[in-house]
Amino acid sequence: MSSRIARTAVLSFVVLAAGCFGGPSPESAAPSEAATTVASPTGTVEFHDGPKDPPDQPVTLNESSAREFVYEYQYRSVYNGLWQGEHTEMTLDCRIDNVTERSWGYDVVITCTGSSTTDPPAGSTATDGPISDYFTQSYRYSVSADALARETVENRDAVS
C-alpha cells in the first residue's frame, strides 16, 4: 500500500510541475528581441503621477526627436515613481540603447536604473523614508506621429 501512495505522490508532483522546469520546448518559439511591431502603435503609455509632467509628443518626428521624447518620457515617469516628497534624494540614469526607423515612426529601446530615499533636514518634522530601488529595466517604445506604445524587452547592462 505504501508503494502505491508513493507512486501516486510522485505522479501528482510530475503532473503539477510539468512545464515548470527547463527551457521552452522545440516547437515553442522563444520571445525574440528582434520581433518587430507590424502595425503602428495606438494609444498611450502609463505615466506615474508626481512632480514631472509627461513631455509633449514631437511635432516633427525624426530619429533625434523620437530619441529625445522617449528619454524624457521614461526618465520623468520613473522619476515620479521614485518620488517620495520634497526631501527625496534620487539617483536616476537612463540610456538610449538603439533607435530603429519604421514605416510609421520609430522604435526606441531605453534602459534606466535608479533609486531614491528621503533625507529630511535636521529639526524637520519629516521622517526618513524607505529606500526605493528601480532595478535596471529596459523597454521598447514605439513612437508614431500621434501614438505611443511600450513593451518590456530583455534588460540591458545597468546604466552607469
ABEGO torsion letter per residue (X at the ends): XAAAAAAAAAAAAAAAABGABEBBBAABBBBBAABBBABBBBEBBBBBBEABBBBBBBABBBAAAAAAAAAAAAAAAAAAAABAEAABBBBBBBBBABBBBBAAEBBBBBBBBBBBBBBBBBGBABBBBBBBBBBBBBBBBBBBAABBBBBBBBBBBBBX
